[in-house]
Amino acid sequence: MSTSEEDYSPFDEEKKNRMVWIVPSVLLHVIFLIVWLSLPEEPPRKPSTRKLIINSQQAEQLQQHVEDANLLVLHSKVSELQDIKQAMAKIRDNKMNQLRSFEQEMIEVAPRDARDLFHQFMSAQMLIIQNYQELLETINQSESRSIPLADLIEEKNLEALMPSLFEIDDLHTLAHQKLTAVQEQSDISFALVNTGEVQLDWIENPAVMHELAELKQAMSGAREAKNKVFSNVKSAYGGKPEQALNRLTEVPDDFIQTLKDYEQHLLDGQAELEKKQTELSGKIADSENKVLELETQIKSAETQLKTMENGKEKNALTQNLKKLRGQLKSAKRKVGDQKKAYGRLKFSPDRKLGNKYKAIHAYMDNLFTKSPQTEWITQALQAQRQVAEASKALLETLAQSNVSPAEVQP
């Protein structure tokens, strides 16, 4: 058997730990990496500025090239502008041709259209004049029917007033309708004359324009007169007078019955008061007679007592006298209470019914407190006739203006 020395082999040597050399190697690489990353970076390379150097011939060529390019652009712009100019000229020519056609047409039709407008204007003036005349007639009728009613109004005889009040109320309503018609035709007139003025501008006739100015001045005066009439009539046929008339004619039967009920209520109340006063007066008279009777008995007893001697009869008479005096005192107190009661007797009318009665009387008091100024209506009518005359003169001048004979209306 061999010994340990004989079994020796170089491959049987004990192996060493690998971590002994691996760890330092890794640490070394890490340190190297850290050092490399911490080194500053080199700045990027900047391209060097290249100097452009051209000679005079190249500069001339370049200038010529730029001029040629600009010239082409200029020619293009000039050509574009010329096309636009030609298009605008064409549009202007078309518009001018249309304008000439329109002007020619307006010169031909303007006199005819103006005459048509002012014929309508003349018709409106005739309607205004007619409504003014009817307004004046209506107001005269209303005033003539209201004057005789003064006595009935003073007497507060509503039942007798009612037939006339219905007629006058209808006349007031008609007057307001006439005012409305005048206002409507006035508005139409101003609209027509404004439109007609535009038509007349195409005629260019000084005589026509003069007549138009006269017409507008007449219309201004007529408008002022109309405003005065409207204010005056609405003041007279409006407000409290008109409200009173409307209320009385609205429920006449109720108002008439209210007046009758209240007046009967006063009569009944006064009769009842007088009845109570008569009854209480009788009681007072009875009480006063009782007082007189007791006073007579007391005087008689007092006289008799003076002549009597002391005794039973005198004592009895004294006791009776004392009793009579007590009765007299009570009788006098009763008379006083009855007279106070008589003084408190009164009649208090029903307040609600009384207020209705007073309101109806107030309505009657407000009837016909104002009257329209008919002379103002006459002035407005005259002013409106002047407008019609001015309109007629304008139409005659239009017929004589420079228009074709076929268009002239007789």
HELIX and SHEET records of a PDB file:
HELIX    1   1 PRO A   10  ASP A   12  5                                   3    
HELIX    2   2 MET A   19  SER A   38  1                                  20    
HELIX    3   3 SER A   56  SER A  146  1                                  91    
HELIX    4   4 ILE A  147  LEU A  149  5                                   3    
HELIX    5   5 ALA A  150  GLU A  155  1                                   6    
HELIX    6   6 LEU A  158  LEU A  200  1                                  43    
HELIX    7   7 PRO A  206  ALA A  236  1                                  31    
HELIX    8   8 GLY A  239  GLU A  250  1                                  12    
HELIX    9   9 PRO A  252  THR A  307  1                                  56    
HELIX   10  10 LYS A  312  ARG A  344  1                                  33    
HELIX   11  11 ARG A  351  ASP A  365  1                                  15    
HELIX   12  12 THR A  374  GLN A  400  1                                  27    
HELIX   13  13 PRO A  405  GLU A  407  5                                   3    
END                                                                             
